[in-house]
């Protein structure tokens, strides 16, 4: 009998009050789990927003030439245009670094590879501001 009264009264309560009485309330504004005592709207507004954690992903950018992904239109026969991405042709290469007397493993575009073959790894890295000693 007591549980039936408790259940019927809990459904009559507003949703925010039911969450507060359950022990924890979830804030939709900040994405944080709040205790039952801090479920007031003013307390929710004062909390800092959750920082988005980005996964560590190698970007599709050549460090030597700063070539990036290009956004272009894919045009059909009926001249209907849809967006597409044109990625940089990045390759993993082990290049001999003469000044360091060792191989350096780099991820670079094929255009940068041609430039390095023409001018040398030291010159191109110095111009791009890349320190090869770190690697």
MARTIVO-169219 format. One record per atom (N, C-alpha, C): residue number from 1; residue in one letter; chain; y, x, z. Coordinates in Angstrom, 3 decimals, always signed. Layout:
+------+------+-------+----------+----------+----------+
! resi ! resn ! chain !    north !     east !       up !
+------+------+-------+----------+----------+----------+
!  NUM !    A !     A !        Y !        X !        Z !
...
+------+------+-------+----------+----------+----------+
END
This chain:
+------+------+-------+----------+----------+----------+
! resi ! resn ! chain !    north !     east !       up !
+------+------+-------+----------+----------+----------+
!    1 !    X !     A !   -1.190 !   +0.823 !   +0.000 !
!    1 !    X !     A !   +0.000 !   +0.000 !   +0.000 !
!    1 !    X !     A !   +1.255 !   +0.868 !   +0.000 !
!    2 !    X !     A !   +1.223 !   +1.937 !   +0.835 !
!    2 !    X !     A !   +2.385 !   +2.820 !   +0.919 !
!    2 !    X !     A !   +2.568 !   +3.586 !   -0.376 !
!    3 !    X !     A !   +1.468 !   +3.988 !   -1.015 !
!    3 !    X !     A !   +1.596 !   +4.731 !   -2.271 !
!    3 !    X !     A !   +2.123 !   +3.836 !   -3.383 !
!    4 !    X !     A !   +1.725 !   +2.540 !   -3.382 !
!    4 !    X !     A !   +2.232 !   +1.624 !   -4.404 !
!    4 !    X !     A !   +3.733 !   +1.421 !   -4.242 !
!    5 !    X !     A !   +4.188 !   +1.324 !   -3.008 !
!    5 !    X !     A !   +5.612 !   +1.179 !   -2.764 !
!    5 !    X !     A !   +6.353 !   +2.442 !   -3.181 !
!    6 !    X !     A !   +5.755 !   +3.602 !   -2.891 !
!    6 !    X !     A !   +6.366 !   +4.880 !   -3.244 !
!    6 !    X !     A !   +6.463 !   +5.028 !   -4.756 !
!    7 !    X !     A !   +5.381 !   +4.639 !   -5.472 !
!    7 !    X !     A !   +5.397 !   +4.760 !   -6.919 !
!    7 !    X !     A !   +6.412 !   +3.820 !   -7.554 !
!    8 !    X !     A !   +6.461 !   +2.584 !   -7.078 !
!    8 !    X !     A !   +7.405 !   +1.643 !   -7.671 !
!    8 !    X !     A !   +8.846 !   +2.049 !   -7.390 !
!    9 !    X !     A !   +9.091 !   +2.647 !   -6.234 !
!    9 !    X !     A !  +10.453 !   +3.071 !   -5.940 !
!    9 !    X !     A !  +10.820 !   +4.323 !   -6.720 !
!   10 !    X !     A !   +9.826 !   +5.180 !   -7.034 !
!   10 !    X !     A !  +10.148 !   +6.385 !   -7.787 !
!   10 !    X !     A !  +10.477 !   +6.052 !   -9.236 !
!   11 !    X !     A !   +9.880 !   +4.985 !   -9.800 !
!   11 !    X !     A !  +10.209 !   +4.612 !  -11.166 !
!   11 !    X !     A !  +11.558 !   +3.918 !  -11.237 !
!   12 !    X !     A !  +11.996 !   +3.333 !  -10.140 !
!   12 !    X !     A !  +13.299 !   +2.677 !  -10.120 !
!   12 !    X !     A !  +14.426 !   +3.690 !  -10.008 !
!   13 !    X !     A !  +14.101 !   +4.920 !   -9.543 !
!   13 !    X !     A !  +15.130 !   +5.951 !   -9.389 !
!   13 !    X !     A !  +15.502 !   +6.503 !  -10.760 !
!   14 !    X !     A !  +16.701 !   +7.030 !  -10.899 !
!   14 !    X !     A !  +17.070 !   +7.702 !  -12.143 !
!   14 !    X !     A !  +16.218 !   +8.949 !  -12.350 !
!   15 !    X !     A !  +16.150 !   +9.414 !  -13.601 !
!   15 !    X !     A !  +15.292 !  +10.555 !  -13.939 !
!   15 !    X !     A !  +15.718 !  +11.808 !  -13.196 !
!   16 !    X !     A !  +17.018 !  +12.044 !  -13.041 !
!   16 !    X !     A !  +17.493 !  +13.241 !  -12.349 !
!   16 !    X !     A !  +17.085 !  +13.224 !  -10.883 !
!   17 !    X !     A !  +17.115 !  +12.051 !  -10.262 !
!   17 !    X !     A !  +16.731 !  +11.957 !   -8.852 !
!   17 !    X !     A !  +15.231 !  +12.164 !   -8.700 !
!   18 !    X !     A !  +14.438 !  +11.677 !   -9.679 !
!   18 !    X !     A !  +12.993 !  +11.893 !   -9.615 !
!   18 !    X !     A !  +12.655 !  +13.365 !   -9.743 !
!   19 !    X !     A !  +13.346 !  +14.088 !  -10.635 !
!   19 !    X !     A !  +13.087 !  +15.520 !  -10.777 !
!   19 !    X !     A !  +13.473 !  +16.259 !   -9.507 !
!   20 !    X !     A !  +14.568 !  +15.860 !   -8.885 !
!   20 !    X !     A !  +15.020 !  +16.528 !   -7.664 !
!   20 !    X !     A !  +14.047 !  +16.274 !   -6.524 !
!   21 !    X !     A !  +13.448 !  +15.079 !   -6.468 !
!   21 !    X !     A !  +12.527 !  +14.790 !   -5.380 !
!   21 !    X !     A !  +11.175 !  +15.448 !   -5.603 !
!   22 !    X !     A !  +10.869 !  +15.886 !   -6.834 !
!   22 !    X !     A !   +9.576 !  +16.504 !   -7.092 !
!   22 !    X !     A !   +9.543 !  +17.961 !   -6.649 !
!   23 !    X !     A !  +10.649 !  +18.553 !   -6.281 !
!   23 !    X !     A !  +10.654 !  +19.931 !   -5.799 !
!   23 !    X !     A !  +11.465 !  +20.854 !   -6.692 !
!   24 !    X !     A !  +11.315 !  +20.744 !   -8.023 !
!   24 !    X !     A !  +12.053 !  +21.585 !   -8.948 !
!   24 !    X !     A !  +12.640 !  +20.723 !  -10.054 !
!   25 !    X !     A !  +13.794 !  +21.081 !  -10.467 !
!   25 !    X !     A !  +14.428 !  +20.397 !  -11.585 !
!   25 !    X !     A !  +14.652 !  +21.418 !  -12.682 !
!   26 !    X !     A !  +14.486 !  +21.003 !  -13.893 !
!   26 !    X !     A !  +14.695 !  +21.900 !  -15.015 !
!   26 !    X !     A !  +16.046 !  +21.586 !  -15.635 !
!   27 !    X !     A !  +16.870 !  +22.581 !  -15.752 !
!   27 !    X !     A !  +18.182 !  +22.402 !  -16.344 !
!   27 !    X !     A !  +18.070 !  +22.544 !  -17.847 !
!   28 !    X !     A !  +18.564 !  +21.588 !  -18.570 !
!   28 !    X !     A !  +18.553 !  +21.675 !  -20.020 !
!   28 !    X !     A !  +19.756 !  +22.449 !  -20.536 !
!   29 !    X !     A !  +20.764 !  +22.635 !  -19.677 !
!   29 !    X !     A !  +21.957 !  +23.358 !  -20.114 !
!   29 !    X !     A !  +21.716 !  +24.849 !  -20.187 !
!   30 !    X !     A !  +21.104 !  +25.408 !  -19.139 !
!   30 !    X !     A !  +20.945 !  +26.846 !  -19.095 !
!   30 !    X !     A !  +19.507 !  +27.281 !  -19.267 !
!   31 !    X !     A !  +18.552 !  +26.376 !  -19.257 !
!   31 !    X !     A !  +17.160 !  +26.754 !  -19.425 !
!   31 !    X !     A !  +16.585 !  +27.427 !  -18.204 !
!   32 !    X !     A !  +17.155 !  +27.184 !  -17.008 !
!   32 !    X !     A !  +16.695 !  +27.815 !  -15.786 !
!   32 !    X !     A !  +16.005 !  +26.783 !  -14.911 !
!   33 !    X !     A !  +15.105 !  +27.251 !  -14.082 !
!   33 !    X !     A !  +14.448 !  +26.369 !  -13.137 !
!   33 !    X !     A !  +15.255 !  +26.399 !  -11.847 !
!   34 !    X !     A !  +15.686 !  +25.238 !  -11.369 !
!   34 !    X !     A !  +16.547 !  +25.152 !  -10.201 !
!   34 !    X !     A !  +15.770 !  +24.566 !   -9.040 !
!   35 !    X !     A !  +16.130 !  +24.939 !   -7.828 !
!   35 !    X !     A !  +15.498 !  +24.329 !   -6.662 !
!   35 !    X !     A !  +16.076 !  +22.939 !   -6.457 !
!   36 !    X !     A !  +15.424 !  +22.124 !   -5.613 !
!   36 !    X !     A !  +15.831 !  +20.735 !   -5.422 !
!   36 !    X !     A !  +17.224 !  +20.632 !   -4.818 !
!   37 !    X !     A !  +17.644 !  +21.608 !   -4.008 !
!   37 !    X !     A !  +18.953 !  +21.565 !   -3.372 !
!   37 !    X !     A !  +20.085 !  +21.816 !   -4.350 !
!   38 !    X !     A !  +19.838 !  +22.483 !   -5.470 !
!   38 !    X !     A !  +20.900 !  +22.846 !   -6.413 !
!   38 !    X !     A !  +20.863 !  +21.988 !   -7.666 !
!   39 !    X !     A !  +20.407 !  +20.745 !   -7.552 !
!   39 !    X !     A !  +20.271 !  +19.893 !   -8.721 !
!   39 !    X !     A !  +21.542 !  +19.107 !   -9.021 !
!   40 !    X !     A !  +22.636 !  +19.409 !   -8.371 !
!   40 !    X !     A !  +23.880 !  +18.705 !   -8.647 !
!   40 !    X !     A !  +24.464 !  +19.199 !   -9.961 !
!   41 !    X !     A !  +25.185 !  +18.372 !  -10.685 !
!   41 !    X !     A !  +25.737 !  +18.790 !  -11.974 !
!   41 !    X !     A !  +26.733 !  +19.933 !  -11.855 !
!   42 !    X !     A !  +27.462 !  +20.015 !  -10.749 !
!   42 !    X !     A !  +28.427 !  +21.106 !  -10.614 !
!   42 !    X !     A !  +27.717 !  +22.436 !  -10.436 !
!   43 !    X !     A !  +26.591 !  +22.438 !   -9.735 !
!   43 !    X !     A !  +25.847 !  +23.686 !   -9.544 !
!   43 !    X !     A !  +25.234 !  +24.151 !  -10.861 !
!   44 !    X !     A !  +24.818 !  +23.212 !  -11.693 !
!   44 !    X !     A !  +24.230 !  +23.569 !  -12.977 !
!   44 !    X !     A !  +25.291 !  +24.189 !  -13.876 !
!   45 !    X !     A !  +26.508 !  +23.671 !  -13.858 !
!   45 !    X !     A !  +27.563 !  +24.180 !  -14.728 !
!   45 !    X !     A !  +28.012 !  +25.584 !  -14.315 !
!   46 !    X !     A !  +27.851 !  +25.956 !  -13.053 !
!   46 !    X !     A !  +28.307 !  +27.259 !  -12.586 !
!   46 !    X !     A !  +27.310 !  +28.371 !  -12.861 !
!   47 !    X !     A !  +26.064 !  +28.029 !  -13.181 !
!   47 !    X !     A !  +25.054 !  +29.050 !  -13.414 !
!   47 !    X !     A !  +25.306 !  +29.743 !  -14.750 !
!   48 !    X !     A !  +25.023 !  +31.053 !  -14.835 !
!   48 !    X !     A !  +25.214 !  +31.751 !  -16.112 !
!   48 !    X !     A !  +24.140 !  +31.314 !  -17.103 !
!   49 !    X !     A !  +24.501 !  +31.349 !  -18.384 !
!   49 !    X !     A !  +23.543 !  +30.992 !  -19.420 !
!   49 !    X !     A !  +22.502 !  +32.093 !  -19.547 !
!   50 !    X !     A !  +21.292 !  +31.683 !  -19.899 !
!   50 !    X !     A !  +20.197 !  +32.646 !  -20.047 !
!   50 !    X !     A !  +20.444 !  +33.499 !  -21.278 !
!   51 !    X !     A !  +20.264 !  +34.785 !  -21.117 !
!   51 !    X !     A !  +20.451 !  +35.676 !  -22.242 !
!   51 !    X !     A !  +19.217 !  +35.599 !  -23.135 !
!   52 !    X !     A !  +19.461 !  +35.562 !  -24.418 !
!   52 !    X !     A !  +18.360 !  +35.491 !  -25.357 !
!   52 !    X !     A !  +17.726 !  +36.869 !  -25.479 !
!   53 !    X !     A !  +16.424 !  +36.940 !  -25.242 !
!   53 !    X !     A !  +15.702 !  +38.193 !  -25.382 !
!   53 !    X !     A !  +15.184 !  +38.297 !  -26.800 !
!   54 !    X !     A !  +15.683 !  +39.264 !  -27.524 !
!   54 !    X !     A !  +15.274 !  +39.452 !  -28.902 !
!   54 !    X !     A !  +14.115 !  +40.438 !  -28.954 !
!   55 !    X !     A !  +13.078 !  +40.136 !  -29.724 !
!   55 !    X !     A !  +11.993 !  +41.110 !  -29.865 !
!   55 !    X !     A !  +12.490 !  +42.321 !  -30.632 !
!   56 !    X !     A !  +11.908 !  +43.465 !  -30.328 !
!   56 !    X !     A !  +12.301 !  +44.697 !  -31.002 !
!   56 !    X !     A !  +11.606 !  +44.732 !  -32.355 !
!   57 !    X !     A !  +12.403 !  +44.610 !  -33.396 !
!   57 !    X !     A !  +11.883 !  +44.555 !  -34.752 !
!   57 !    X !     A !  +12.663 !  +45.557 !  -35.585 !
!   58 !    X !     A !  +11.939 !  +46.304 !  -36.434 !
!   58 !    X !     A !  +12.614 !  +47.234 !  -37.330 !
!   58 !    X !     A !  +13.372 !  +46.431 !  -38.382 !
!   59 !    X !     A !  +14.677 !  +46.654 !  -38.479 !
!   59 !    X !     A !  +15.491 !  +45.923 !  -39.432 !
!   59 !    X !     A !  +15.237 !  +46.447 !  -40.837 !
!   60 !    X !     A !  +15.468 !  +45.583 !  -41.800 !
!   60 !    X !     A !  +15.285 !  +45.966 !  -43.199 !
!   60 !    X !     A !  +16.574 !  +46.569 !  -43.734 !
!   61 !    X !     A !  +16.974 !  +47.677 !  -43.158 !
!   61 !    X !     A !  +18.193 !  +48.377 !  -43.547 !
!   61 !    X !     A !  +17.856 !  +49.858 !  -43.695 !
!   62 !    X !     A !  +18.313 !  +50.441 !  -44.777 !
!   62 !    X !     A !  +18.111 !  +51.876 !  -44.983 !
!   62 !    X !     A !  +19.159 !  +52.631 !  -44.172 !
!   63 !    X !     A !  +18.753 !  +53.561 !  -43.295 !
!   63 !    X !     A !  +19.743 !  +54.272 !  -42.488 !
!   63 !    X !     A !  +20.592 !  +55.263 !  -43.286 !
!   64 !    X !     A !  +20.102 !  +55.713 !  -44.440 !
!   64 !    X !     A !  +20.830 !  +56.709 !  -45.224 !
!   64 !    X !     A !  +21.868 !  +56.071 !  -46.140 !
!   65 !    X !     A !  +21.520 !  +54.969 !  -46.777 !
!   65 !    X !     A !  +22.432 !  +54.343 !  -47.741 !
!   65 !    X !     A !  +23.052 !  +53.050 !  -47.227 !
!   66 !    X !     A !  +22.613 !  +52.546 !  -46.092 !
!   66 !    X !     A !  +23.065 !  +51.274 !  -45.512 !
!   66 !    X !     A !  +22.824 !  +50.100 !  -46.454 !
!   67 !    X !     A !  +21.783 !  +50.183 !  -47.240 !
!   67 !    X !     A !  +21.414 !  +49.048 !  -48.084 !
!   67 !    X !     A !  +20.794 !  +47.980 !  -47.196 !
!   68 !    X !     A !  +21.181 !  +46.709 !  -47.433 !
!   68 !    X !     A !  +20.720 !  +45.590 !  -46.621 !
!   68 !    X !     A !  +20.126 !  +44.517 !  -47.528 !
!   69 !    X !     A !  +19.537 !  +43.498 !  -46.889 !
!   69 !    X !     A !  +18.985 !  +42.372 !  -47.618 !
!   69 !    X !     A !  +20.103 !  +41.603 !  -48.313 !
!   70 !    X !     A !  +19.874 !  +41.235 !  -49.562 !
!   70 !    X !     A !  +20.855 !  +40.495 !  -50.347 !
!   70 !    X !     A !  +20.430 !  +39.037 !  -50.444 !
!   71 !    X !     A !  +21.389 !  +38.115 !  -50.281 !
!   71 !    X !     A !  +21.107 !  +36.686 !  -50.440 !
!   71 !    X !     A !  +21.526 !  +36.296 !  -51.853 !
!   72 !    X !     A !  +20.591 !  +35.720 !  -52.585 !
!   72 !    X !     A !  +20.855 !  +35.378 !  -53.977 !
!   72 !    X !     A !  +20.326 !  +33.976 !  -54.265 !
!   73 !    X !     A !  +20.634 !  +33.493 !  -55.437 !
!   73 !    X !     A !  +20.149 !  +32.190 !  -55.881 !
!   73 !    X !     A !  +18.932 !  +32.370 !  -56.767 !
!   74 !    X !     A !  +17.922 !  +31.553 !  -56.501 !
!   74 !    X !     A !  +16.779 !  +31.459 !  -57.400 !
!   74 !    X !     A !  +17.074 !  +30.272 !  -58.309 !
!   75 !    X !     A !  +17.202 !  +30.524 !  -59.607 !
!   75 !    X !     A !  +17.638 !  +29.493 !  -60.537 !
!   75 !    X !     A !  +16.441 !  +29.023 !  -61.360 !
!   76 !    X !     A !  +16.153 !  +27.739 !  -61.300 !
!   76 !    X !     A !  +15.038 !  +27.174 !  -62.051 !
!   76 !    X !     A !  +15.469 !  +26.850 !  -63.479 !
!   77 !    X !     A !  +14.524 !  +26.358 !  -64.273 !
!   77 !    X !     A !  +14.826 !  +26.000 !  -65.655 !
!   77 !    X !     A !  +15.842 !  +24.865 !  -65.720 !
!   78 !    X !     A !  +15.793 !  +23.967 !  -64.724 !
!   78 !    X !     A !  +16.744 !  +22.848 !  -64.699 !
!   78 !    X !     A !  +18.071 !  +23.249 !  -64.057 !
!   79 !    X !     A !  +18.271 !  +24.539 !  -63.820 !
!   79 !    X !     A !  +19.478 !  +25.108 !  -63.238 !
!   79 !    X !     A !  +19.678 !  +24.678 !  -61.786 !
!   80 !    X !     A !  +18.581 !  +24.332 !  -61.105 !
!   80 !    X !     A !  +18.637 !  +24.006 !  -59.678 !
!   80 !    X !     A !  +18.616 !  +25.318 !  -58.899 !
!   81 !    X !     A !  +19.602 !  +25.520 !  -58.049 !
!   81 !    X !     A !  +19.736 !  +26.788 !  -57.331 !
!   81 !    X !     A !  +19.252 !  +26.650 !  -55.894 !
!   82 !    X !     A !  +18.348 !  +27.535 !  -55.489 !
!   82 !    X !     A !  +17.898 !  +27.609 !  -54.103 !
!   82 !    X !     A !  +18.089 !  +29.042 !  -53.628 !
!   83 !    X !     A !  +18.372 !  +29.187 !  -52.330 !
!   83 !    X !     A !  +18.635 !  +30.518 !  -51.780 !
!   83 !    X !     A !  +17.342 !  +31.314 !  -51.650 !
!   84 !    X !     A !  +17.440 !  +32.603 !  -51.913 !
!   84 !    X !     A !  +16.319 !  +33.508 !  -51.699 !
!   84 !    X !     A !  +16.867 !  +34.839 !  -51.201 !
!   85 !    X !     A !  +15.990 !  +35.643 !  -50.632 !
!   85 !    X !     A !  +16.395 !  +36.954 !  -50.128 !
!   85 !    X !     A !  +15.786 !  +38.045 !  -50.991 !
!   86 !    X !     A !  +16.595 !  +39.032 !  -51.306 !
!   86 !    X !     A !  +16.129 !  +40.201 !  -52.049 !
!   86 !    X !     A !  +16.118 !  +41.369 !  -51.070 !
!   87 !    X !     A !  +14.911 !  +41.806 !  -50.701 !
!   87 !    X !     A !  +14.775 !  +42.842 !  -49.688 !
!   87 !    X !     A !  +14.929 !  +44.229 !  -50.293 !
!   88 !    X !     A !  +15.293 !  +45.175 !  -49.454 !
!   88 !    X !     A !  +15.422 !  +46.567 !  -49.854 !
!   88 !    X !     A !  +14.020 !  +47.155 !  -49.957 !
!   89 !    X !     A !  +13.813 !  +48.021 !  -50.933 !
!   89 !    X !     A !  +12.516 !  +48.659 !  -51.127 !
!   89 !    X !     A !  +12.402 !  +49.836 !  -50.142 !
!   90 !    X !     A !  +11.992 !  +49.536 !  -48.908 !
!   90 !    X !     A !  +11.878 !  +50.562 !  -47.871 !
!   90 !    X !     A !  +10.475 !  +51.133 !  -47.853 !
!   91 !    X !     A !  +10.399 !  +52.446 !  -47.696 !
!   91 !    X !     A !   +9.115 !  +53.157 !  -47.664 !
!   91 !    X !     A !   +9.088 !  +54.087 !  -46.464 !
!   92 !    X !     A !   +7.906 !  +54.251 !  -45.878 !
!   92 !    X !     A !   +7.713 !  +55.269 !  -44.838 !
!   92 !    X !     A !   +7.325 !  +56.570 !  -45.541 !
!   93 !    X !     A !   +8.074 !  +57.635 !  -45.259 !
!   93 !    X !     A !   +7.827 !  +58.919 !  -45.920 !
!   93 !    X !     A !   +7.894 !  +60.049 !  -44.904 !
!   94 !    X !     A !   +7.021 !  +61.028 !  -45.087 !
!   94 !    X !     A !   +7.112 !  +62.279 !  -44.336 !
!   94 !    X !     A !   +7.723 !  +63.318 !  -45.257 !
!   95 !    X !     A !   +8.917 !  +63.767 !  -44.884 !
!   95 !    X !     A !   +9.638 !  +64.735 !  -45.700 !
!   95 !    X !     A !   +9.722 !  +66.070 !  -44.971 !
!   96 !    X !     A !   +9.649 !  +67.146 !  -45.737 !
!   96 !    X !     A !   +9.787 !  +68.475 !  -45.153 !
!   96 !    X !     A !  +11.262 !  +68.754 !  -44.911 !
!   97 !    X !     A !  +11.576 !  +69.072 !  -43.650 !
!   97 !    X !     A !  +12.944 !  +69.402 !  -43.262 !
!   97 !    X !     A !  +13.023 !  +70.918 !  -43.130 !
!   98 !    X !     A !  +13.724 !  +71.537 !  -44.058 !
!   98 !    X !     A !  +13.740 !  +72.998 !  -44.143 !
!   98 !    X !     A !  +14.430 !  +73.633 !  -42.943 !
!   99 !    X !     A !  +15.516 !  +73.052 !  -42.468 !
!   99 !    X !     A !  +16.245 !  +73.640 !  -41.339 !
!   99 !    X !     A !  +15.433 !  +73.553 !  -40.048 !
!  100 !    X !     A !  +14.668 !  +72.516 !  -39.889 !
!  100 !    X !     A !  +13.863 !  +72.349 !  -38.683 !
!  100 !    X !     A !  +12.463 !  +72.923 !  -38.801 !
!  101 !    X !     A !  +12.087 !  +73.349 !  -40.007 !
!  101 !    X !     A !  +10.766 !  +73.917 !  -40.292 !
!  101 !    X !     A !   +9.637 !  +72.979 !  -39.866 !
!  102 !    X !     A !   +9.799 !  +71.705 !  -40.178 !
!  102 !    X !     A !   +8.756 !  +70.724 !  -39.826 !
!  102 !    X !     A !   +8.916 !  +69.486 !  -40.697 !
!  103 !    X !     A !   +7.900 !  +68.612 !  -40.629 !
!  103 !    X !     A !   +7.968 !  +67.331 !  -41.322 !
!  103 !    X !     A !   +8.702 !  +66.321 !  -40.452 !
!  104 !    X !     A !   +9.452 !  +65.430 !  -41.095 !
!  104 !    X !     A !  +10.164 !  +64.360 !  -40.411 !
!  104 !    X !     A !   +9.701 !  +63.047 !  -41.047 !
!  105 !    X !     A !   +9.225 !  +62.124 !  -40.206 !
!  105 !    X !     A !   +8.792 !  +60.828 !  -40.714 !
!  105 !    X !     A !   +9.980 !  +59.872 !  -40.698 !
!  106 !    X !     A !  +10.304 !  +59.317 !  -41.862 !
!  106 !    X !     A !  +11.475 !  +58.465 !  -42.016 !
!  106 !    X !     A !  +11.100 !  +57.168 !  -42.717 !
!  107 !    X !     A !  +11.894 !  +56.123 !  -42.475 !
!  107 !    X !     A !  +11.782 !  +54.870 !  -43.223 !
!  107 !    X !     A !  +13.058 !  +54.748 !  -44.030 !
!  108 !    X !     A !  +12.951 !  +54.926 !  -45.343 !
!  108 !    X !     A !  +14.139 !  +54.967 !  -46.172 !
!  108 !    X !     A !  +13.889 !  +54.241 !  -47.479 !
!  109 !    X !     A !  +14.967 !  +53.890 !  -48.162 !
!  109 !    X !     A !  +14.858 !  +53.196 !  -49.441 !
!  109 !    X !     A !  +14.522 !  +54.191 !  -50.543 !
!  110 !    X !     A !  +14.033 !  +53.664 !  -51.652 !
!  110 !    X !     A !  +13.688 !  +54.537 !  -52.776 !
!  110 !    X !     A !  +14.943 !  +55.166 !  -53.380 !
!  111 !    X !     A !  +16.067 !  +54.466 !  -53.303 !
!  111 !    X !     A !  +17.341 !  +55.041 !  -53.774 !
!  111 !    X !     A !  +17.723 !  +56.241 !  -52.903 !
!  112 !    X !     A !  +17.521 !  +56.134 !  -51.583 !
!  112 !    X !     A !  +17.814 !  +57.256 !  -50.685 !
!  112 !    X !     A !  +16.872 !  +58.420 !  -50.959 !
!  113 !    X !     A !  +15.630 !  +58.118 !  -51.310 !
!  113 !    X !     A !  +14.666 !  +59.175 !  -51.625 !
!  113 !    X !     A !  +15.106 !  +59.966 !  -52.856 !
!  114 !    X !     A !  +15.618 !  +59.254 !  -53.865 !
!  114 !    X !     A !  +16.134 !  +59.937 !  -55.056 !
!  114 !    X !     A !  +17.353 !  +60.788 !  -54.717 !
!  115 !    X !     A !  +18.216 !  +60.268 !  -53.826 !
!  115 !    X !     A !  +19.411 !  +61.009 !  -53.412 !
!  115 !    X !     A !  +19.020 !  +62.264 !  -52.640 !
!  116 !    X !     A !  +18.011 !  +62.151 !  -51.775 !
!  116 !    X !     A !  +17.544 !  +63.313 !  -50.999 !
!  116 !    X !     A !  +16.940 !  +64.360 !  -51.919 !
!  117 !    X !     A !  +16.204 !  +63.933 !  -52.944 !
!  117 !    X !     A !  +15.642 !  +64.894 !  -53.901 !
!  117 !    X !     A !  +16.740 !  +65.620 !  -54.673 !
!  118 !    X !     A !  +17.859 !  +64.946 !  -54.907 !
!  118 !    X !     A !  +18.941 !  +65.549 !  -55.673 !
!  118 !    X !     A !  +19.801 !  +66.486 !  -54.820 !
!  119 !    X !     A !  +20.186 !  +66.030 !  -53.595 !
!  119 !    X !     A !  +21.151 !  +66.784 !  -52.787 !
!  119 !    X !     A !  +20.528 !  +67.512 !  -51.595 !
!  120 !    X !     A !  +19.331 !  +67.139 !  -51.193 !
!  120 !    X !     A !  +18.692 !  +67.776 !  -50.040 !
!  120 !    X !     A !  +18.792 !  +66.894 !  -48.792 !
!  121 !    X !     A !  +17.775 !  +67.007 !  -47.923 !
!  121 !    X !     A !  +17.687 !  +66.159 !  -46.732 !
!  121 !    X !     A !  +18.817 !  +66.450 !  -45.749 !
!  122 !    X !     A !  +19.132 !  +67.717 !  -45.541 !
!  122 !    X !     A !  +20.186 !  +68.086 !  -44.587 !
!  122 !    X !     A !  +21.540 !  +67.496 !  -44.969 !
!  123 !    X !     A !  +21.903 !  +67.605 !  -46.239 !
!  123 !    X !     A !  +23.201 !  +67.129 !  -46.706 !
!  123 !    X !     A !  +23.317 !  +65.610 !  -46.590 !
!  124 !    X !     A !  +22.278 !  +64.902 !  -46.996 !
!  124 !    X !     A !  +22.312 !  +63.440 !  -46.977 !
!  124 !    X !     A !  +22.317 !  +62.927 !  -45.536 !
!  125 !    X !     A !  +21.528 !  +63.557 !  -44.666 !
!  125 !    X !     A !  +21.491 !  +63.133 !  -43.260 !
!  125 !    X !     A !  +22.826 !  +63.402 !  -42.574 !
!  126 !    X !     A !  +23.457 !  +64.521 !  -42.868 !
!  126 !    X !     A !  +24.750 !  +64.846 !  -42.270 !
!  126 !    X !     A !  +25.814 !  +63.851 !  -42.728 !
!  127 !    X !     A !  +25.791 !  +63.485 !  -44.028 !
!  127 !    X !     A !  +26.766 !  +62.543 !  -44.564 !
!  127 !    X !     A !  +26.574 !  +61.144 !  -43.968 !
!  128 !    X !     A !  +25.298 !  +60.759 !  -43.692 !
!  128 !    X !     A !  +25.016 !  +59.438 !  -43.112 !
!  128 !    X !     A !  +25.175 !  +59.437 !  -41.597 !
!  129 !    X !     A !  +25.342 !  +60.605 !  -40.987 !
!  129 !    X !     A !  +25.501 !  +60.682 !  -39.536 !
!  129 !    X !     A !  +24.195 !  +60.548 !  -38.778 !
!  130 !    X !     A !  +23.106 !  +60.994 !  -39.374 !
!  130 !    X !     A !  +21.785 !  +60.905 !  -38.751 !
!  130 !    X !     A !  +21.399 !  +62.269 !  -38.200 !
!  131 !    X !     A !  +20.982 !  +62.275 !  -36.918 !
!  131 !    X !     A !  +20.548 !  +63.504 !  -36.265 !
!  131 !    X !     A !  +19.041 !  +63.602 !  -36.398 !
!  132 !    X !     A !  +18.548 !  +64.571 !  -37.161 !
!  132 !    X !     A !  +17.118 !  +64.722 !  -37.377 !
!  132 !    X !     A !  +16.416 !  +65.431 !  -36.228 !
!  133 !    X !     A !  +17.171 !  +65.995 !  -35.280 !
!  133 !    X !     A !  +16.556 !  +66.693 !  -34.152 !
!  133 !    X !     A !  +15.850 !  +65.748 !  -33.205 !
!  134 !    X !     A !  +16.279 !  +64.489 !  -33.149 !
!  134 !    X !     A !  +15.706 !  +63.523 !  -32.220 !
!  134 !    X !     A !  +14.249 !  +63.229 !  -32.560 !
!  135 !    X !     A !  +13.924 !  +63.236 !  -33.814 !
!  135 !    X !     A !  +12.605 !  +62.767 !  -34.238 !
!  135 !    X !     A !  +11.557 !  +63.828 !  -34.161 !
+------+------+-------+----------+----------+----------+
END
